[in-house]
Each structure stands twice: as C-alpha cells, then as structure tokens.
C-alpha cells in the first residue's frame, strides 16, 4: 500500500455544479476500494480514500476533509480552471 498526498483544489477550479464528497468522520475514509493507494489530506494527513486505484482518482473525485475542511483532489491532476458558461450565441 502506498500513501499518496492529495492537493488542495485551486480557486476557480471546481465547477459550480461540481460535487464534492464530504468526509463525515475524520477516522473514516470517504472511499474504500481494493486498489493500492491510500490518499491523504494535503493539510492534515487524514486518510480520505483508502485502497484506491489512480485511475479512479479523477477530477470528479474531490473530498472535503472532516478534520481541516480542505477540499482535496488527486495531486496527479494538473490545475485546470472550471469551464465557464459560454456567453452569447
Ligand atoms: Zn485535512
């Protein structure tokens, strides 16, 4: 098992309608799978997602840490601004 630190979601990165999984208890990861990596909060090191495969840790997987409220995303994903609604025709 490898521990991977996540990163904080950058300002403006999360779409308005984007969902974020909220961790309810600091001692219970939001996701638990059968993969090889544990993903921990960038700020406090809390375990947010246990046993995950990297291919599951997409942009859709964002977790708000129960302990420090940081919204985390996989550190392997580059910072990317959320798409803005197209204006005009
Ligand atoms: Zn945290």
PDB file of the backbone (N, CA, C, O) and the ligand in Angstrom, with CONECT records:
HET     ZN  A 101       1
ATOM      1  N   UNK A   1       0.847  -1.199   0.000  1.00  0.00           N
ATOM      2  CA  UNK A   1       0.000   0.000   0.000  1.00  0.00           C
ATOM      3  C   UNK A   1       0.881   1.247   0.000  1.00  0.00           C
ATOM      4  O   UNK A   1       1.811   1.375   0.796  1.00  0.00           O
ATOM      5  N   UNK A   2       0.569   2.136  -0.890  1.00  0.00           N
ATOM      6  CA  UNK A   2       1.312   3.377  -0.996  1.00  0.00           C
ATOM      7  C   UNK A   2       0.436   4.538  -0.547  1.00  0.00           C
ATOM      8  O   UNK A   2      -0.749   4.595  -0.874  1.00  0.00           O
ATOM      9  N   UNK A   3       1.015   5.447   0.192  1.00  0.00           N
ATOM     10  CA  UNK A   3       0.265   6.626   0.612  1.00  0.00           C
ATOM     11  C   UNK A   3       0.575   7.780  -0.321  1.00  0.00           C
ATOM     12  O   UNK A   3       1.737   8.131  -0.531  1.00  0.00           O
ATOM     13  N   UNK A   4      -0.454   8.355  -0.868  1.00  0.00           N
ATOM     14  CA  UNK A   4      -0.289   9.499  -1.753  1.00  0.00           C
ATOM     15  C   UNK A   4      -0.983  10.706  -1.153  1.00  0.00           C
ATOM     16  O   UNK A   4      -2.146  10.647  -0.754  1.00  0.00           O
ATOM     17  N   UNK A   5      -0.246  11.792  -1.100  1.00  0.00           N
ATOM     18  CA  UNK A   5      -0.838  13.018  -0.605  1.00  0.00           C
ATOM     19  C   UNK A   5      -1.613  13.681  -1.729  1.00  0.00           C
ATOM     20  O   UNK A   5      -1.136  13.761  -2.861  1.00  0.00           O
ATOM     21  N   UNK A   6      -2.793  14.148  -1.419  1.00  0.00           N
ATOM     22  CA  UNK A   6      -3.587  14.849  -2.414  1.00  0.00           C
ATOM     23  C   UNK A   6      -3.155  16.316  -2.457  1.00  0.00           C
ATOM     24  O   UNK A   6      -2.170  16.693  -1.823  1.00  0.00           O
ATOM     25  N   UNK A   7      -3.877  17.126  -3.187  1.00  0.00           N
ATOM     26  CA  UNK A   7      -3.568  18.550  -3.172  1.00  0.00           C
ATOM     27  C   UNK A   7      -4.869  19.312  -2.987  1.00  0.00           C
ATOM     28  O   UNK A   7      -5.958  18.787  -3.218  1.00  0.00           O
ATOM     29  N   UNK A   8      -4.731  20.566  -2.564  1.00  0.00           N
ATOM     30  CA  UNK A   8      -5.928  21.386  -2.401  1.00  0.00           C
ATOM     31  C   UNK A   8      -6.448  21.797  -3.766  1.00  0.00           C
ATOM     32  O   UNK A   8      -5.672  22.067  -4.683  1.00  0.00           O
ATOM     33  N   UNK A   9      -7.748  21.843  -3.892  1.00  0.00           N
ATOM     34  CA  UNK A   9      -8.352  22.320  -5.125  1.00  0.00           C
ATOM     35  C   UNK A   9      -8.102  23.822  -5.229  1.00  0.00           C
ATOM     36  O   UNK A   9      -8.302  24.564  -4.267  1.00  0.00           O
ATOM     37  N   UNK A  10      -7.671  24.253  -6.390  1.00  0.00           N
ATOM     38  CA  UNK A  10      -7.357  25.665  -6.584  1.00  0.00           C
ATOM     39  C   UNK A  10      -8.636  26.485  -6.721  1.00  0.00           C
ATOM     40  O   UNK A  10      -9.685  25.969  -7.107  1.00  0.00           O
ATOM     41  N   UNK A  11      -8.528  27.769  -6.397  1.00  0.00           N
ATOM     42  CA  UNK A  11      -9.685  28.652  -6.522  1.00  0.00           C
ATOM     43  C   UNK A  11     -10.143  28.680  -7.969  1.00  0.00           C
ATOM     44  O   UNK A  11      -9.330  28.811  -8.885  1.00  0.00           O
ATOM     45  N   UNK A  12     -11.427  28.559  -8.168  1.00  0.00           N
ATOM     46  CA  UNK A  12     -11.966  28.605  -9.521  1.00  0.00           C
ATOM     47  C   UNK A  12     -11.839  27.310 -10.282  1.00  0.00           C
ATOM     48  O   UNK A  12     -12.241  27.222 -11.442  1.00  0.00           O
ATOM     49  N   UNK A  13     -11.292  26.323  -9.650  1.00  0.00           N
ATOM     50  CA  UNK A  13     -11.084  25.062 -10.347  1.00  0.00           C
ATOM     51  C   UNK A  13     -12.336  24.191 -10.353  1.00  0.00           C
ATOM     52  O   UNK A  13     -12.579  23.429 -11.289  1.00  0.00           O
ATOM     53  N   UNK A  14     -13.112  24.320  -9.304  1.00  0.00           N
ATOM     54  CA  UNK A  14     -14.282  23.456  -9.175  1.00  0.00           C
ATOM     55  C   UNK A  14     -15.497  24.091  -9.846  1.00  0.00           C
ATOM     56  O   UNK A  14     -15.862  25.223  -9.529  1.00  0.00           O
ATOM     57  N   UNK A  15     -16.113  23.372 -10.759  1.00  0.00           N
ATOM     58  CA  UNK A  15     -17.331  23.906 -11.374  1.00  0.00           C
ATOM     59  C   UNK A  15     -18.400  24.147 -10.317  1.00  0.00           C
ATOM     60  O   UNK A  15     -18.438  23.468  -9.291  1.00  0.00           O
ATOM     61  N   UNK A  16     -19.256  25.105 -10.575  1.00  0.00           N
ATOM     62  CA  UNK A  16     -20.302  25.440  -9.612  1.00  0.00           C
ATOM     63  C   UNK A  16     -21.155  24.215  -9.304  1.00  0.00           C
ATOM     64  O   UNK A  16     -21.570  23.991  -8.167  1.00  0.00           O
ATOM     65  N   UNK A  17     -21.404  23.433 -10.348  1.00  0.00           N
ATOM     66  CA  UNK A  17     -22.260  22.273 -10.142  1.00  0.00           C
ATOM     67  C   UNK A  17     -21.462  21.013  -9.815  1.00  0.00           C
ATOM     68  O   UNK A  17     -22.011  19.913  -9.763  1.00  0.00           O
ATOM     69  N   UNK A  18     -20.201  21.184  -9.601  1.00  0.00           N
ATOM     70  CA  UNK A  18     -19.374  20.022  -9.305  1.00  0.00           C
ATOM     71  C   UNK A  18     -19.633  19.513  -7.904  1.00  0.00           C
ATOM     72  O   UNK A  18     -19.828  20.291  -6.971  1.00  0.00           O
ATOM     73  N   UNK A  19     -19.633  18.223  -7.771  1.00  0.00           N
ATOM     74  CA  UNK A  19     -19.881  17.630  -6.472  1.00  0.00           C
ATOM     75  C   UNK A  19     -18.600  17.406  -5.702  1.00  0.00           C
ATOM     76  O   UNK A  19     -17.552  17.133  -6.288  1.00  0.00           O
ATOM     77  N   UNK A  20     -18.683  17.519  -4.411  1.00  0.00           N
ATOM     78  CA  UNK A  20     -17.553  17.217  -3.556  1.00  0.00           C
ATOM     79  C   UNK A  20     -18.017  16.268  -2.465  1.00  0.00           C
ATOM     80  O   UNK A  20     -18.987  16.536  -1.755  1.00  0.00           O
ATOM     81  N   UNK A  21     -17.324  15.184  -2.348  1.00  0.00           N
ATOM     82  CA  UNK A  21     -17.661  14.244  -1.279  1.00  0.00           C
ATOM     83  C   UNK A  21     -17.227  14.831   0.050  1.00  0.00           C
ATOM     84  O   UNK A  21     -16.103  15.314   0.190  1.00  0.00           O
ATOM     85  N   UNK A  22     -18.104  14.786   1.005  1.00  0.00           N
ATOM     86  CA  UNK A  22     -17.797  15.343   2.314  1.00  0.00           C
ATOM     87  C   UNK A  22     -17.514  14.212   3.282  1.00  0.00           C
ATOM     88  O   UNK A  22     -18.355  13.347   3.526  1.00  0.00           O
ATOM     89  N   UNK A  23     -16.333  14.240   3.815  1.00  0.00           N
ATOM     90  CA  UNK A  23     -15.988  13.242   4.816  1.00  0.00           C
ATOM     91  C   UNK A  23     -16.682  13.607   6.128  1.00  0.00           C
ATOM     92  O   UNK A  23     -16.536  14.722   6.629  1.00  0.00           O
ATOM     93  N   UNK A  24     -17.420  12.678   6.663  1.00  0.00           N
ATOM     94  CA  UNK A  24     -18.198  12.995   7.858  1.00  0.00           C
ATOM     95  C   UNK A  24     -17.448  12.733   9.148  1.00  0.00           C
ATOM     96  O   UNK A  24     -17.651  13.412  10.154  1.00  0.00           O
ATOM     97  N   UNK A  25     -16.591  11.754   9.102  1.00  0.00           N
ATOM     98  CA  UNK A  25     -15.803  11.448  10.295  1.00  0.00           C
ATOM     99  C   UNK A  25     -14.344  11.370   9.926  1.00  0.00           C
ATOM    100  O   UNK A  25     -13.976  10.752   8.927  1.00  0.00           O
ATOM    101  N   UNK A  26     -13.513  11.998  10.733  1.00  0.00           N
ATOM    102  CA  UNK A  26     -12.093  12.079  10.417  1.00  0.00           C
ATOM    103  C   UNK A  26     -11.421  10.710  10.419  1.00  0.00           C
ATOM    104  O   UNK A  26     -10.367  10.533   9.808  1.00  0.00           O
ATOM    105  N   UNK A  27     -12.024   9.747  11.100  1.00  0.00           N
ATOM    106  CA  UNK A  27     -11.393   8.432  11.175  1.00  0.00           C
ATOM    107  C   UNK A  27     -11.970   7.448  10.163  1.00  0.00           C
ATOM    108  O   UNK A  27     -11.698   6.249  10.229  1.00  0.00           O
ATOM    109  N   UNK A  28     -12.762   7.956   9.236  1.00  0.00           N
ATOM    110  CA  UNK A  28     -13.384   7.057   8.266  1.00  0.00           C
ATOM    111  C   UNK A  28     -13.211   7.606   6.857  1.00  0.00           C
ATOM    112  O   UNK A  28     -13.759   8.662   6.537  1.00  0.00           O
ATOM    113  N   UNK A  29     -12.460   6.910   6.010  1.00  0.00           N
ATOM    114  CA  UNK A  29     -12.273   7.410   4.647  1.00  0.00           C
ATOM    115  C   UNK A  29     -13.593   7.426   3.881  1.00  0.00           C
ATOM    116  O   UNK A  29     -14.458   6.579   4.101  1.00  0.00           O
ATOM    117  N   UNK A  30     -13.735   8.377   3.000  1.00  0.00           N
ATOM    118  CA  UNK A  30     -14.964   8.508   2.218  1.00  0.00           C
ATOM    119  C   UNK A  30     -15.074   7.371   1.210  1.00  0.00           C
ATOM    120  O   UNK A  30     -16.154   6.824   0.984  1.00  0.00           O
ATOM    121  N   UNK A  31     -13.950   7.028   0.615  1.00  0.00           N
ATOM    122  CA  UNK A  31     -13.936   5.958  -0.367  1.00  0.00           C
ATOM    123  C   UNK A  31     -13.048   4.831   0.127  1.00  0.00           C
ATOM    124  O   UNK A  31     -12.011   5.058   0.751  1.00  0.00           O
ATOM    125  N   UNK A  32     -13.471   3.629  -0.162  1.00  0.00           N
ATOM    126  CA  UNK A  32     -12.637   2.485   0.193  1.00  0.00           C
ATOM    127  C   UNK A  32     -12.725   1.475  -0.947  1.00  0.00           C
ATOM    128  O   UNK A  32     -13.804   0.991  -1.288  1.00  0.00           O
ATOM    129  N   UNK A  33     -11.600   1.177  -1.512  1.00  0.00           N
ATOM    130  CA  UNK A  33     -11.593   0.253  -2.634  1.00  0.00           C
ATOM    131  C   UNK A  33     -10.606  -0.867  -2.416  1.00  0.00           C
ATOM    132  O   UNK A  33     -10.181  -1.141  -1.294  1.00  0.00           O
ATOM    133  N   UNK A  34     -10.253  -1.507  -3.507  1.00  0.00           N
ATOM    134  CA  UNK A  34      -9.318  -2.626  -3.439  1.00  0.00           C
ATOM    135  C   UNK A  34      -8.018  -2.321  -4.166  1.00  0.00           C
ATOM    136  O   UNK A  34      -7.271  -3.225  -4.539  1.00  0.00           O
ATOM    137  N   UNK A  35      -7.763  -1.048  -4.360  1.00  0.00           N
ATOM    138  CA  UNK A  35      -6.564  -0.635  -5.069  1.00  0.00           C
ATOM    139  C   UNK A  35      -5.350  -0.559  -4.167  1.00  0.00           C
ATOM    140  O   UNK A  35      -5.359  -1.043  -3.035  1.00  0.00           O
ATOM    141  N   UNK A  36      -4.313   0.057  -4.691  1.00  0.00           N
ATOM    142  CA  UNK A  36      -3.031   0.009  -3.994  1.00  0.00           C
ATOM    143  C   UNK A  36      -2.651   1.289  -3.274  1.00  0.00           C
ATOM    144  O   UNK A  36      -1.616   1.343  -2.610  1.00  0.00           O
ATOM    145  N   UNK A  37      -3.473   2.317  -3.396  1.00  0.00           N
ATOM    146  CA  UNK A  37      -3.045   3.602  -2.855  1.00  0.00           C
ATOM    147  C   UNK A  37      -4.028   4.161  -1.832  1.00  0.00           C
ATOM    148  O   UNK A  37      -5.246   4.122  -2.005  1.00  0.00           O
ATOM    149  N   UNK A  38      -3.447   4.677  -0.771  1.00  0.00           N
ATOM    150  CA  UNK A  38      -4.234   5.441   0.186  1.00  0.00           C
ATOM    151  C   UNK A  38      -4.010   6.920  -0.104  1.00  0.00           C
ATOM    152  O   UNK A  38      -2.874   7.359  -0.283  1.00  0.00           O
ATOM    153  N   UNK A  39      -5.072   7.668  -0.148  1.00  0.00           N
ATOM    154  CA  UNK A  39      -4.966   9.097  -0.434  1.00  0.00           C
ATOM    155  C   UNK A  39      -5.258   9.878   0.830  1.00  0.00           C
ATOM    156  O   UNK A  39      -6.282   9.682   1.484  1.00  0.00           O
ATOM    157  N   UNK A  40      -4.332  10.771   1.159  1.00  0.00           N
ATOM    158  CA  UNK A  40      -4.454  11.513   2.412  1.00  0.00           C
ATOM    159  C   UNK A  40      -4.552  13.018   2.139  1.00  0.00           C
ATOM    160  O   UNK A  40      -4.120  13.516   1.100  1.00  0.00           O
ATOM    161  N   UNK A  41      -5.133  13.714   3.107  1.00  0.00           N
ATOM    162  CA  UNK A  41      -5.328  15.162   3.018  1.00  0.00           C
ATOM    163  C   UNK A  41      -3.986  15.881   2.959  1.00  0.00           C
ATOM    164  O   UNK A  41      -3.057  15.550   3.695  1.00  0.00           O
ATOM    165  N   UNK A  42      -3.899  16.867   2.077  1.00  0.00           N
ATOM    166  CA  UNK A  42      -2.654  17.604   1.921  1.00  0.00           C
ATOM    167  C   UNK A  42      -2.331  18.424   3.162  1.00  0.00           C
ATOM    168  O   UNK A  42      -1.164  18.687   3.453  1.00  0.00           O
ATOM    169  N   UNK A  43      -3.358  18.825   3.887  1.00  0.00           N
ATOM    170  CA  UNK A  43      -3.125  19.730   5.018  1.00  0.00           C
ATOM    171  C   UNK A  43      -2.847  18.997   6.323  1.00  0.00           C
ATOM    172  O   UNK A  43      -1.921  19.348   7.055  1.00  0.00           O
ATOM    173  N   UNK A  44      -3.645  17.985   6.609  1.00  0.00           N
ATOM    174  CA  UNK A  44      -3.532  17.369   7.927  1.00  0.00           C
ATOM    175  C   UNK A  44      -3.182  15.887   7.869  1.00  0.00           C
ATOM    176  O   UNK A  44      -2.943  15.266   8.905  1.00  0.00           O
ATOM    177  N   UNK A  45      -3.148  15.321   6.679  1.00  0.00           N
ATOM    178  CA  UNK A  45      -2.733  13.930   6.567  1.00  0.00           C
ATOM    179  C   UNK A  45      -3.807  12.919   6.891  1.00  0.00           C
ATOM    180  O   UNK A  45      -3.521  11.725   6.979  1.00  0.00           O
ATOM    181  N   UNK A  46      -5.038  13.367   7.070  1.00  0.00           N
ATOM    182  CA  UNK A  46      -6.130  12.427   7.315  1.00  0.00           C
ATOM    183  C   UNK A  46      -6.320  11.510   6.123  1.00  0.00           C
ATOM    184  O   UNK A  46      -6.149  11.920   4.975  1.00  0.00           O
ATOM    185  N   UNK A  47      -6.672  10.280   6.399  1.00  0.00           N
ATOM    186  CA  UNK A  47      -6.953   9.334   5.323  1.00  0.00           C
ATOM    187  C   UNK A  47      -8.331   9.632   4.737  1.00  0.00           C
ATOM    188  O   UNK A  47      -9.346   9.542   5.427  1.00  0.00           O
ATOM    189  N   UNK A  48      -8.349   9.985   3.465  1.00  0.00           N
ATOM    190  CA  UNK A  48      -9.609  10.361   2.817  1.00  0.00           C
ATOM    191  C   UNK A  48     -10.139   9.258   1.917  1.00  0.00           C
ATOM    192  O   UNK A  48     -11.350   9.048   1.846  1.00  0.00           O
ATOM    193  N   UNK A  49      -9.264   8.560   1.238  1.00  0.00           N
ATOM    194  CA  UNK A  49      -9.682   7.493   0.332  1.00  0.00           C
ATOM    195  C   UNK A  49      -8.685   6.355   0.473  1.00  0.00           C
ATOM    196  O   UNK A  49      -7.486   6.527   0.255  1.00  0.00           O
ATOM    197  N   UNK A  50      -9.199   5.199   0.838  1.00  0.00           N
ATOM    198  CA  UNK A  50      -8.328   4.053   1.118  1.00  0.00           C
ATOM    199  C   UNK A  50      -8.404   3.039  -0.001  1.00  0.00           C
ATOM    200  O   UNK A  50      -9.479   2.773  -0.539  1.00  0.00           O
ATOM    201  N   UNK A  51      -7.276   2.480  -0.346  1.00  0.00           N
ATOM    202  CA  UNK A  51      -7.253   1.384  -1.303  1.00  0.00           C
ATOM    203  C   UNK A  51      -7.773   1.761  -2.674  1.00  0.00           C
ATOM    204  O   UNK A  51      -8.572   1.030  -3.261  1.00  0.00           O
ATOM    205  N   UNK A  52      -7.332   2.884  -3.185  1.00  0.00           N
ATOM    206  CA  UNK A  52      -7.846   3.362  -4.459  1.00  0.00           C
ATOM    207  C   UNK A  52      -6.833   3.127  -5.577  1.00  0.00           C
ATOM    208  O   UNK A  52      -5.621   3.186  -5.371  1.00  0.00           O
ATOM    209  N   UNK A  53      -7.366   2.862  -6.755  1.00  0.00           N
ATOM    210  CA  UNK A  53      -6.523   2.842  -7.945  1.00  0.00           C
ATOM    211  C   UNK A  53      -6.442   4.266  -8.493  1.00  0.00           C
ATOM    212  O   UNK A  53      -7.422   5.010  -8.453  1.00  0.00           O
ATOM    213  N   UNK A  54      -5.265   4.641  -9.006  1.00  0.00           N
ATOM    214  CA  UNK A  54      -5.115   6.030  -9.502  1.00  0.00           C
ATOM    215  C   UNK A  54      -6.133   6.386 -10.577  1.00  0.00           C
ATOM    216  O   UNK A  54      -6.544   7.542 -10.673  1.00  0.00           O
ATOM    217  N   UNK A  55      -6.545   5.418 -11.382  1.00  0.00           N
ATOM    218  CA  UNK A  55      -7.485   5.769 -12.452  1.00  0.00           C
ATOM    219  C   UNK A  55      -8.861   6.156 -11.922  1.00  0.00           C
ATOM    220  O   UNK A  55      -9.669   6.739 -12.645  1.00  0.00           O
ATOM    221  N   UNK A  56      -9.123   5.834 -10.674  1.00  0.00           N
ATOM    222  CA  UNK A  56     -10.391   6.253 -10.090  1.00  0.00           C
ATOM    223  C   UNK A  56     -10.324   7.672  -9.531  1.00  0.00           C
ATOM    224  O   UNK A  56     -11.344   8.319  -9.293  1.00  0.00           O
ATOM    225  N   UNK A  57      -9.100   8.128  -9.331  1.00  0.00           N
ATOM    226  CA  UNK A  57      -8.956   9.436  -8.697  1.00  0.00           C
ATOM    227  C   UNK A  57      -8.981  10.531  -9.749  1.00  0.00           C
ATOM    228  O   UNK A  57      -7.986  11.218  -9.981  1.00  0.00           O
ATOM    229  N   UNK A  58     -10.103  10.676 -10.361  1.00  0.00           N
ATOM    230  CA  UNK A  58     -10.254  11.652 -11.430  1.00  0.00           C
ATOM    231  C   UNK A  58     -10.674  12.992 -10.839  1.00  0.00           C
ATOM    232  O   UNK A  58     -10.774  13.166  -9.625  1.00  0.00           O
ATOM    233  N   UNK A  59     -10.913  13.921 -11.745  1.00  0.00           N
ATOM    234  CA  UNK A  59     -11.366  15.241 -11.375  1.00  0.00           C
ATOM    235  C   UNK A  59     -12.699  15.206 -10.621  1.00  0.00           C
ATOM    236  O   UNK A  59     -13.021  16.113  -9.853  1.00  0.00           O
ATOM    237  N   UNK A  60     -13.453  14.147 -10.857  1.00  0.00           N
ATOM    238  CA  UNK A  60     -14.747  14.057 -10.194  1.00  0.00           C
ATOM    239  C   UNK A  60     -14.610  13.672  -8.733  1.00  0.00           C
ATOM    240  O   UNK A  60     -15.547  13.818  -7.948  1.00  0.00           O
ATOM    241  N   UNK A  61     -13.461  13.191  -8.384  1.00  0.00           N
ATOM    242  CA  UNK A  61     -13.272  12.751  -7.004  1.00  0.00           C
ATOM    243  C   UNK A  61     -12.620  13.864  -6.202  1.00  0.00           C
ATOM    244  O   UNK A  61     -11.409  14.077  -6.243  1.00  0.00           O
ATOM    245  N   UNK A  62     -13.466  14.555  -5.484  1.00  0.00           N
ATOM    246  CA  UNK A  62     -12.978  15.603  -4.599  1.00  0.00           C
ATOM    247  C   UNK A  62     -13.521  15.307  -3.221  1.00  0.00           C
ATOM    248  O   UNK A  62     -14.676  14.916  -3.058  1.00  0.00           O
ATOM    249  N   UNK A  63     -12.675  15.499  -2.242  1.00  0.00           N
ATOM    250  CA  UNK A  63     -13.082  15.148  -0.886  1.00  0.00           C
ATOM    251  C   UNK A  63     -12.802  16.310   0.059  1.00  0.00           C
ATOM    252  O   UNK A  63     -11.690  16.835   0.119  1.00  0.00           O
ATOM    253  N   UNK A  64     -13.826  16.688   0.781  1.00  0.00           N
ATOM    254  CA  UNK A  64     -13.632  17.704   1.824  1.00  0.00           C
ATOM    255  C   UNK A  64     -13.274  16.999   3.122  1.00  0.00           C
ATOM    256  O   UNK A  64     -14.023  16.164   3.631  1.00  0.00           O
ATOM    257  N   UNK A  65     -12.129  17.353   3.631  1.00  0.00           N
ATOM    258  CA  UNK A  65     -11.594  16.714   4.831  1.00  0.00           C
ATOM    259  C   UNK A  65     -12.448  17.058   6.055  1.00  0.00           C
ATOM    260  O   UNK A  65     -12.804  18.216   6.269  1.00  0.00           O
ATOM    261  N   UNK A  66     -12.770  16.037   6.851  1.00  0.00           N
ATOM    262  CA  UNK A  66     -13.580  16.268   8.043  1.00  0.00           C
ATOM    263  C   UNK A  66     -12.799  17.031   9.100  1.00  0.00           C
ATOM    264  O   UNK A  66     -13.384  17.751   9.909  1.00  0.00           O
ATOM    265  N   UNK A  67     -11.503  16.877   9.097  1.00  0.00           N
ATOM    266  CA  UNK A  67     -10.714  17.467  10.169  1.00  0.00           C
ATOM    267  C   UNK A  67     -10.380  18.930   9.900  1.00  0.00           C
ATOM    268  O   UNK A  67     -10.496  19.767  10.795  1.00  0.00           O
ATOM    269  N   UNK A  68      -9.969  19.241   8.677  1.00  0.00           N
ATOM    270  CA  UNK A  68      -9.480  20.601   8.433  1.00  0.00           C
ATOM    271  C   UNK A  68     -10.250  21.325   7.336  1.00  0.00           C
ATOM    272  O   UNK A  68      -9.948  22.478   7.029  1.00  0.00           O
ATOM    273  N   UNK A  69     -11.239  20.666   6.741  1.00  0.00           N
ATOM    274  CA  UNK A  69     -12.135  21.294   5.764  1.00  0.00           C
ATOM    275  C   UNK A  69     -11.467  21.602   4.427  1.00  0.00           C
ATOM    276  O   UNK A  69     -12.073  22.248   3.572  1.00  0.00           O
ATOM    277  N   UNK A  70     -10.255  21.159   4.237  1.00  0.00           N
ATOM    278  CA  UNK A  70      -9.617  21.347   2.934  1.00  0.00           C
ATOM    279  C   UNK A  70     -10.293  20.454   1.897  1.00  0.00           C
ATOM    280  O   UNK A  70     -10.554  19.278   2.151  1.00  0.00           O
ATOM    281  N   UNK A  71     -10.572  21.024   0.729  1.00  0.00           N
ATOM    282  CA  UNK A  71     -11.103  20.214  -0.363  1.00  0.00           C
ATOM    283  C   UNK A  71      -9.914  19.687  -1.156  1.00  0.00           C
ATOM    284  O   UNK A  71      -9.120  20.454  -1.701  1.00  0.00           O
ATOM    285  N   UNK A  72      -9.810  18.380  -1.208  1.00  0.00           N
ATOM    286  CA  UNK A  72      -8.663  17.726  -1.830  1.00  0.00           C
ATOM    287  C   UNK A  72      -9.037  17.100  -3.167  1.00  0.00           C
ATOM    288  O   UNK A  72     -10.172  16.685  -3.405  1.00  0.00           O
ATOM    289  N   UNK A  73      -8.024  17.055  -4.025  1.00  0.00           N
ATOM    290  CA  UNK A  73      -8.163  16.387  -5.315  1.00  0.00           C
ATOM    291  C   UNK A  73      -6.839  15.669  -5.551  1.00  0.00           C
ATOM    292  O   UNK A  73      -5.820  16.028  -4.961  1.00  0.00           O
ATOM    293  N   UNK A  74      -6.855  14.664  -6.406  1.00  0.00           N
ATOM    294  CA  UNK A  74      -5.616  13.936  -6.653  1.00  0.00           C
ATOM    295  C   UNK A  74      -4.515  14.870  -7.127  1.00  0.00           C
ATOM    296  O   UNK A  74      -4.721  15.688  -8.024  1.00  0.00           O
ATOM    297  N   UNK A  75      -3.364  14.743  -6.527  1.00  0.00           N
ATOM    298  CA  UNK A  75      -2.250  15.623  -6.865  1.00  0.00           C
ATOM    299  C   UNK A  75      -1.720  15.365  -8.273  1.00  0.00           C
ATOM    300  O   UNK A  75      -0.978  16.180  -8.822  1.00  0.00           O
ATOM    301  N   UNK A  76      -2.103  14.232  -8.851  1.00  0.00           N
ATOM    302  CA  UNK A  76      -1.628  13.946 -10.201  1.00  0.00           C
ATOM    303  C   UNK A  76      -2.365  14.760 -11.260  1.00  0.00           C
ATOM    304  O   UNK A  76      -1.911  14.868 -12.400  1.00  0.00           O
ATOM    305  N   UNK A  77      -3.492  15.324 -10.879  1.00  0.00           N
ATOM    306  CA  UNK A  77      -4.262  16.100 -11.841  1.00  0.00           C
ATOM    307  C   UNK A  77      -3.745  17.532 -11.885  1.00  0.00           C
ATOM    308  O   UNK A  77      -3.605  18.176 -10.845  1.00  0.00           O
ATOM    309  N   UNK A  78      -3.459  18.033 -13.090  1.00  0.00           N
ATOM    310  CA  UNK A  78      -2.999  19.421 -13.182  1.00  0.00           C
ATOM    311  C   UNK A  78      -4.127  20.376 -12.823  1.00  0.00           C
ATOM    312  O   UNK A  78      -5.306  20.059 -12.988  1.00  0.00           O
ATOM    313  N   UNK A  79      -3.747  21.550 -12.331  1.00  0.00           N
ATOM    314  CA  UNK A  79      -4.752  22.571 -12.036  1.00  0.00           C
ATOM    315  C   UNK A  79      -5.402  22.998 -13.337  1.00  0.00           C
ATOM    316  O   UNK A  79      -4.720  23.342 -14.302  1.00  0.00           O
ATOM    317  N   UNK A  80      -6.709  22.975 -13.355  1.00  0.00           N
ATOM    318  CA  UNK A  80      -7.425  23.316 -14.570  1.00  0.00           C
ATOM    319  C   UNK A  80      -8.649  24.137 -14.193  1.00  0.00           C
ATOM    320  O   UNK A  80      -9.466  23.713 -13.376  1.00  0.00           O
ATOM    321  N   UNK A  81      -8.764  25.295 -14.787  1.00  0.00           N
ATOM    322  CA  UNK A  81      -9.889  26.157 -14.461  1.00  0.00           C
ATOM    323  C   UNK A  81     -11.193  25.503 -14.903  1.00  0.00           C
ATOM    324  O   UNK A  81     -11.260  24.831 -15.932  1.00  0.00           O
ATOM    325  N   UNK A  82     -12.212  25.717 -14.103  1.00  0.00           N
ATOM    326  CA  UNK A  82     -13.532  25.202 -14.478  1.00  0.00           C
ATOM    327  C   UNK A  82     -13.989  25.910 -15.736  1.00  0.00           C
ATOM    328  O   UNK A  82     -13.707  27.091 -15.945  1.00  0.00           O
ATOM    329  N   UNK A  83     -14.698  25.168 -16.568  1.00  0.00           N
ATOM    330  CA  UNK A  83     -15.211  25.780 -17.785  1.00  0.00           C
ATOM    331  C   UNK A  83     -16.251  26.832 -17.455  1.00  0.00           C
ATOM    332  O   UNK A  83     -17.140  26.617 -16.631  1.00  0.00           O
ATOM    333  N   UNK A  84     -16.126  27.941 -18.096  1.00  0.00           N
ATOM    334  CA  UNK A  84     -17.129  28.980 -17.877  1.00  0.00           C
ATOM    335  C   UNK A  84     -18.256  28.783 -18.869  1.00  0.00           C
ATOM    336  O   UNK A  84     -18.049  28.317 -19.990  1.00  0.00           O
ATOM    337  N   UNK A  85     -19.458  29.151 -18.434  1.00  0.00           N
ATOM    338  CA  UNK A  85     -20.564  29.072 -19.394  1.00  0.00           C
ATOM    339  C   UNK A  85     -20.305  29.976 -20.576  1.00  0.00           C
ATOM    340  O   UNK A  85     -19.823  31.099 -20.426  1.00  0.00           O
ATOM    341  N   UNK A  86     -20.622  29.485 -21.730  1.00  0.00           N
ATOM    342  CA  UNK A  86     -20.391  30.244 -22.949  1.00  0.00           C
ATOM    343  C   UNK A  86     -21.374  31.410 -23.024  1.00  0.00           C
ATOM    344  O   UNK A  86     -22.568  31.270 -22.763  1.00  0.00           O
ATOM    345  N   UNK A  87     -20.829  32.547 -23.385  1.00  0.00           N
ATOM    346  CA  UNK A  87     -21.714  33.738 -23.466  1.00  0.00           C
ATOM    347  C   UNK A  87     -22.086  34.010 -24.904  1.00  0.00           C
ATOM    348  O   UNK A  87     -21.347  33.668 -25.828  1.00  0.00           O
ATOM    349  N   UNK A  88     -23.231  34.624 -25.086  1.00  0.00           N
ATOM    350  CA  UNK A  88     -23.665  34.991 -26.410  1.00  0.00           C
ATOM    351  C   UNK A  88     -24.062  33.774 -27.209  1.00  0.00           C
ATOM    352  O   UNK A  88     -24.349  32.709 -26.661  1.00  0.00           O
ATOM    353  N   UNK A  89     -24.074  33.954 -28.516  1.00  0.00           N
ATOM    354  CA  UNK A  89     -24.542  32.863 -29.373  1.00  0.00           C
ATOM    355  C   UNK A  89     -23.466  31.823 -29.530  1.00  0.00           C
ATOM    356  O   UNK A  89     -23.670  30.823 -30.218  1.00  0.00           O
TER     357      UNK A  89
HETATM  358 ZN    ZN A 101      -7.360  17.638   6.361  1.00  0.00          ZN
END
